């Protein structure tokens, strides 16, 4: 098993590297950066922490938090549920009304498909009870 040498790990993190951005056509150096593994690690960690902090602040201090399930106000959730139920019942009533008007229109235009029963009914007569 390899030994862990803290001194060599620290030296490896502090080794300096050069990052050069060059123009491909003229081979002219556009930008040069002197970096180490430690500086890259610190930079990326800082960017990650800042982005995480901005995201959390955006959610906590703006109305976006209402889109998180269970985070909104209980009264608002109850009102939204009641409004949804009312809307569904109103939509159902509108469908029934439209169906009624369509049936009424069909009957008034004479396109009724109801067949009239023309057979004679034999209804028994009521019996008289003598006292």
C-alpha positions, 0 to 999 in steps of 0.5 A: 500500500502506498504511503500518503505524503502530505508534503509531496501532495502540497508541492504537486498542488502548488506546481505552476503551469502556464495556459496559453491561448494562441491565434491558430493562423498567426501563432500569436499569443492572445492570453497567458495564464499562470495557474496551479492546481490549487488556484484552479481548485479554489477558483472553481470552488468559489464559483460553485459556492457563489452560484449556489448562494445566488440560486438559494437567494433567488428562491428564498427572496422571490415568489419562486418559492411558491412553486416548491411543493409544500413551501407555500402558505397553507391558506393559499394552498387551501384557496387554490384547491377550492378554486380548482374544485369550483372551476371543475364544477363550473366546467361540468355545468357549462358542458351540461348547458351546451349539451342541453342547448344542442339538444334543444336546437336539434328539436327546434330544427325538427331533427329529433331522433325520438320515435313516438310510440303509437301502440295503444296502451291497455290501462286497467280501469280502477275498481269501485269499492262499495261500502 
